[in-house]
Amino acid sequence: MPRKAQIESASDLNAAPGGAAAVDRALSLLAAFQAGDGALTLAQFAERTQLYKSTVLRLLASLEHARLIRRQEDGRYALGAEIARLHGLYAASFSLEGVVMPVLRDLVAATGESAAYHVRQPQGDGWARLCLYRVDSPHPVRDHVRAGDLLPADRGAGARVLIAFGPEAEWPRSAKERKLCESIRAQGYYAAVGDRTAELGGISAPVLHADGGLAAAVTLTMPAHRYDERYIEPVCAAAQRLTGTV
């Protein structure tokens, strides 16, 4: 009878509801690869997934057969050619607008306020804040920013998030501003009234790439009299939906 693992594996801790345990475990081997990894040893797979080496070997055999993993001459395992083929198909079919806009529409439907997707746009020796996508509030009283508009890079909820989650070397020099950046990173969002314009409130949260780098900021804006801290949760949820997908 096989031994029962004393420590839950990574796949057990993140199992798909109603899914197949063997598939979850196989996928955990692919997820074990990190930035900078060319190939992994059997011991590294076992350590990172908390699976027995015997189990890892069986799963690797299946992944190798599917060309998702390839075994090198030195005995280590690298990602296989099928990964590159799938990535090519994904890249060819990927539409950032098709991913972002449904999330913004859902956020507007949940809050009744305007939602935008802000990115850092290189400009001169620095950068500007570009409103790449926008869904307007159904309310007649709202701010009138449009997709394609350049906004201040040093104020406003979206700007604060793009600064705080960007390179620390680019943080403001003043102790007060650096402390604000640290606070934003710690809580995972920024919310304020009157930061860019006295009549506006804003809530923003970061969208991250799969490697943890900054991709964008999801920002909800509204007139100051409609500002509601209850909107923080749906803004953070929207940003989390996009994290790792862009």
LUMLUM-255427 format. One record per residue (C-alpha): x, y, z; residue in one letter; residue number from 1; chain. Coordinates in steps of 0.001 Angstrom, whole numbers, plus 500000, padded with zeros to 6 digits. Example, Ala and Ser with C-alpha at 12.3 -4.5 7.8 and 13.67 -1.06 7.14 Angstrom:
2
(keba (512300,495500,507800),'A',1,'A');
(keba (513670,498940,507140),'S',2,'A');
***
This chain:
246
(keba (500000,500000,500000),'M',1,'A');
(keba (501467,503415,499045),'P',2,'A');
(keba (502564,505676,501825),'R',3,'A');
(keba (500438,508659,502718),'K',4,'A');
(keba (502306,511936,502226),'A',5,'A');
(keba (503098,513684,505502),'Q',6,'A');
(keba (503021,517083,503766),'I',7,'A');
(keba (500284,518103,501369),'E',8,'A');
(keba (501589,518597,497846),'S',9,'A');
(keba (501234,521854,495939),'A',10,'A');
(keba (498551,520260,493777),'S',11,'A');
(keba (496568,519111,496836),'D',12,'A');
(keba (496614,522641,498245),'L',13,'A');
(keba (495412,524089,494937),'N',14,'A');
(keba (493236,521277,493587),'A',15,'A');
(keba (490605,522011,490950),'A',16,'A');
(keba (487098,521496,492383),'P',17,'A');
(keba (485689,518402,490716),'G',18,'A');
(keba (488925,517854,488825),'G',19,'A');
(keba (491277,514907,488474),'A',20,'A');
(keba (494058,514663,491056),'A',21,'A');
(keba (496509,513132,488566),'A',22,'A');
(keba (496022,516040,486171),'V',23,'A');
(keba (496459,518557,488994),'D',24,'A');
(keba (499726,516865,489952),'R',25,'A');
(keba (501013,516791,486377),'A',26,'A');
(keba (500214,520463,485935),'L',27,'A');
(keba (501992,521247,489202),'S',28,'A');
(keba (505193,519941,487573),'L',29,'A');
(keba (504819,522445,484736),'L',30,'A');
(keba (504068,525184,487262),'A',31,'A');
(keba (507278,524290,489106),'A',32,'A');
(keba (509311,526089,486438),'F',33,'A');
(keba (510282,529594,487512),'Q',34,'A');
(keba (511821,532564,485746),'A',35,'A');
(keba (515430,531729,484872),'G',36,'A');
(keba (514972,527959,484995),'D',37,'A');
(keba (516387,526196,481952),'G',38,'A');
(keba (515858,522695,483282),'A',39,'A');
(keba (515040,521011,486597),'L',40,'A');
(keba (516310,517891,488308),'T',41,'A');
(keba (514077,515204,489744),'L',42,'A');
(keba (514977,516430,493230),'A',43,'A');
(keba (513968,519999,492359),'Q',44,'A');
(keba (510584,518844,491057),'F',45,'A');
(keba (509993,516844,494234),'A',46,'A');
(keba (511012,519753,496465),'E',47,'A');
(keba (508895,522346,494661),'R',48,'A');
(keba (505769,520204,494348),'T',49,'A');
(keba (506066,518207,497591),'Q',50,'A');
(keba (505438,515008,495606),'L',51,'A');
(keba (507342,511744,496012),'Y',52,'A');
(keba (510111,511228,493452),'K',53,'A');
(keba (508423,508021,492296),'S',54,'A');
(keba (505233,509963,491592),'T',55,'A');
(keba (507170,512719,489829),'V',56,'A');
(keba (508842,510169,487545),'L',57,'A');
(keba (505514,508678,486461),'R',58,'A');
(keba (504046,512096,485768),'L',59,'A');
(keba (507147,513193,483868),'L',60,'A');
(keba (506847,510129,481642),'A',61,'A');
(keba (503332,511192,480629),'S',62,'A');
(keba (504346,514812,480091),'L',63,'A');
(keba (507353,513707,478039),'E',64,'A');
(keba (505110,511509,475881),'H',65,'A');
(keba (502889,514552,475227),'A',66,'A');
(keba (506004,516630,474353),'R',67,'A');
(keba (505231,519039,477172),'L',68,'A');
(keba (508492,518029,478874),'I',69,'A');
(keba (511755,516828,477328),'R',70,'A');
(keba (514504,514929,479109),'R',71,'A');
(keba (518015,516229,478447),'Q',72,'A');
(keba (521189,514185,478136),'E',73,'A');
(keba (522302,515305,481592),'D',74,'A');
(keba (519126,513794,483111),'G',75,'A');
(keba (517427,517102,483817),'R',76,'A');
(keba (514015,518031,482406),'Y',77,'A');
(keba (513159,521094,480328),'A',78,'A');
(keba (509923,522367,478812),'L',79,'A');
(keba (509031,520608,475575),'G',80,'A');
(keba (508226,521736,472058),'A',81,'A');
(keba (504482,521411,472620),'E',82,'A');
(keba (504691,524333,475047),'I',83,'A');
(keba (506069,526530,472268),'A',84,'A');
(keba (503346,525387,469860),'R',85,'A');
(keba (500587,526164,472359),'L',86,'A');
(keba (502151,529517,473171),'H',87,'A');
(keba (502155,530392,469482),'G',88,'A');
(keba (498469,529559,469199),'L',89,'A');
(keba (497699,531562,472332),'Y',90,'A');
(keba (499679,534588,471165),'A',91,'A');
(keba (498011,534532,467747),'A',92,'A');
(keba (494527,534467,469254),'S',93,'A');
(keba (495155,536764,472217),'F',94,'A');
(keba (493329,540076,472285),'S',95,'A');
(keba (494023,542339,475235),'L',96,'A');
(keba (490798,544203,474570),'E',97,'A');
(keba (488847,540952,474613),'G',98,'A');
(keba (490304,540135,478022),'V',99,'A');
(keba (490130,543554,479679),'V',100,'A');
(keba (486826,545000,478474),'M',101,'A');
(keba (484555,542257,479904),'P',102,'A');
(keba (486172,542752,483321),'V',103,'A');
(keba (485657,546525,483150),'L',104,'A');
(keba (482035,546085,482070),'R',105,'A');
(keba (481413,543741,485002),'D',106,'A');
(keba (482994,546266,487374),'L',107,'A');
(keba (480767,549066,486065),'V',108,'A');
(keba (477699,546831,486335),'A',109,'A');
(keba (478594,546018,489955),'A',110,'A');
(keba (479299,549601,491056),'T',111,'A');
(keba (477550,551944,488627),'G',112,'A');
(keba (480784,553957,488281),'E',113,'A');
(keba (483345,554413,485499),'S',114,'A');
(keba (486125,551841,485143),'A',115,'A');
(keba (489431,552203,483304),'A',116,'A');
(keba (492601,550265,482542),'Y',117,'A');
(keba (495701,552458,482913),'H',118,'A');
(keba (499230,551648,481719),'V',119,'A');
(keba (502580,553392,481854),'R',120,'A');
(keba (503292,555097,478514),'Q',121,'A');
(keba (506933,556103,477799),'P',122,'A');
(keba (507183,559847,477257),'Q',123,'A');
(keba (510431,561768,476928),'G',124,'A');
(keba (512742,560823,479786),'D',125,'A');
(keba (509844,559533,481876),'G',126,'A');
(keba (506364,558197,481423),'W',127,'A');
(keba (502736,559265,481306),'A',128,'A');
(keba (499600,557465,482421),'R',129,'A');
(keba (497636,556213,479425),'L',130,'A');
(keba (493946,555316,479691),'C',131,'A');
(keba (494084,552295,477426),'L',132,'A');
(keba (490499,551069,477958),'Y',133,'A');
(keba (487489,552700,479548),'R',134,'A');
(keba (483842,551870,480290),'V',135,'A');
(keba (481686,554827,481294),'D',136,'A');
(keba (479304,555000,484212),'S',137,'A');
(keba (475610,555079,483245),'P',138,'A');
(keba (475177,558132,485492),'H',139,'A');
(keba (474941,561459,483644),'P',140,'A');
(keba (477287,563042,486205),'V',141,'A');
(keba (480725,561477,485805),'R',142,'A');
(keba (484256,562319,484711),'D',143,'A');
(keba (484741,562397,480961),'H',144,'A');
(keba (488094,560699,480401),'V',145,'A');
(keba (488257,558693,477168),'R',146,'A');
(keba (490335,555722,476055),'A',147,'A');
(keba (493546,557117,474585),'G',148,'A');
(keba (493758,560096,476954),'D',149,'A');
(keba (497026,560798,478750),'L',150,'A');
(keba (496581,561580,482441),'L',151,'A');
(keba (498962,562901,485115),'P',152,'A');
(keba (501602,560399,486138),'A',153,'A');
(keba (502051,561862,489616),'D',154,'A');
(keba (498514,562082,491004),'R',155,'A');
(keba (495215,560254,490841),'G',156,'A');
(keba (494449,556743,492097),'A',157,'A');
(keba (495709,555021,488951),'G',158,'A');
(keba (498952,557000,488967),'A',159,'A');
(keba (499601,556202,492626),'R',160,'A');
(keba (499278,552476,491934),'V',161,'A');
(keba (501469,552612,488809),'L',162,'A');
(keba (504145,554400,490835),'I',163,'A');
(keba (503943,552186,493925),'A',164,'A');
(keba (504050,548906,492022),'F',165,'A');
(keba (506636,550097,489531),'G',166,'A');
(keba (510426,550027,490061),'P',167,'A');
(keba (511292,551241,493554),'E',168,'A');
(keba (514154,553222,492036),'A',169,'A');
(keba (511508,555433,490388),'E',170,'A');
(keba (509627,556151,493617),'W',171,'A');
(keba (509444,559835,494673),'P',172,'A');
(keba (512406,561038,496706),'R',173,'A');
(keba (510473,562605,499578),'S',174,'A');
(keba (510033,560474,502685),'A',175,'A');
(keba (506284,561184,502723),'K',176,'A');
(keba (505756,559987,499154),'E',177,'A');
(keba (507915,556894,499636),'R',178,'A');
(keba (505938,556019,502763),'K',179,'A');
(keba (502744,556347,500715),'L',180,'A');
(keba (504141,553949,498104),'C',181,'A');
(keba (504997,551427,500802),'E',182,'A');
(keba (501488,551725,502233),'S',183,'A');
(keba (499872,551183,498816),'I',184,'A');
(keba (501964,548077,498185),'R',185,'A');
(keba (501135,546714,501632),'A',186,'A');
(keba (497363,547098,501288),'Q',187,'A');
(keba (497253,546241,497579),'G',188,'A');
(keba (495230,549241,496411),'Y',189,'A');
(keba (494849,553013,496669),'Y',190,'A');
(keba (491601,554860,497398),'A',191,'A');
(keba (491113,558591,497871),'A',192,'A');
(keba (488928,561592,497154),'V',193,'A');
(keba (490422,564723,495600),'G',194,'A');
(keba (493837,563276,494730),'D',195,'A');
(keba (493738,564399,491078),'R',196,'A');
(keba (490700,566680,491071),'T',197,'A');
(keba (488815,567899,494127),'A',198,'A');
(keba (485457,566750,492746),'E',199,'A');
(keba (486557,563171,491978),'L',200,'A');
(keba (487127,560011,493996),'G',201,'A');
(keba (489172,557101,492776),'G',202,'A');
(keba (490001,553510,493706),'I',203,'A');
(keba (492771,551628,491929),'S',204,'A');
(keba (494469,548221,492192),'A',205,'A');
(keba (497422,546723,490286),'P',206,'A');
(keba (497245,544161,487500),'V',207,'A');
(keba (500366,542004,487514),'L',208,'A');
(keba (502018,539809,484915),'H',209,'A');
(keba (502456,536109,485681),'A',210,'A');
(keba (506034,536838,486804),'D',211,'A');
(keba (504843,539444,489313),'G',212,'A');
(keba (505822,542487,487277),'G',213,'A');
(keba (503464,545425,486892),'L',214,'A');
(keba (501143,545324,483872),'A',215,'A');
(keba (498533,548011,484538),'A',216,'A');
(keba (496100,549500,487029),'A',217,'A');
(keba (492348,548967,487167),'V',218,'A');
(keba (490773,552212,488320),'T',219,'A');
(keba (487243,553138,489325),'L',220,'A');
(keba (486340,556829,489326),'T',221,'A');
(keba (483264,558646,490543),'M',222,'A');
(keba (482108,562108,491697),'P',223,'A');
(keba (483219,562796,495270),'A',224,'A');
(keba (479646,562657,496598),'H',225,'A');
(keba (479240,559078,495286),'R',226,'A');
(keba (482541,557765,496657),'Y',227,'A');
(keba (481972,554535,498569),'D',228,'A');
(keba (484645,552413,500256),'E',229,'A');
(keba (482532,549327,499553),'R',230,'A');
(keba (483776,549602,495964),'Y',231,'A');
(keba (487332,548740,497047),'I',232,'A');
(keba (486565,545012,497100),'E',233,'A');
(keba (485145,544786,493543),'P',234,'A');
(keba (488036,546881,492186),'V',235,'A');
(keba (490594,544553,493781),'C',236,'A');
(keba (488654,541529,492515),'A',237,'A');
(keba (488644,542930,488964),'A',238,'A');
(keba (492414,543514,489072),'A',239,'A');
(keba (492931,539995,490406),'Q',240,'A');
(keba (490868,538543,487528),'R',241,'A');
(keba (493262,540147,485060),'L',242,'A');
(keba (496465,539356,486958),'T',243,'A');
(keba (498497,536702,485157),'G',244,'A');
(keba (496364,536910,481996),'T',245,'A');
(keba (497894,540022,480380),'V',246,'A');
***
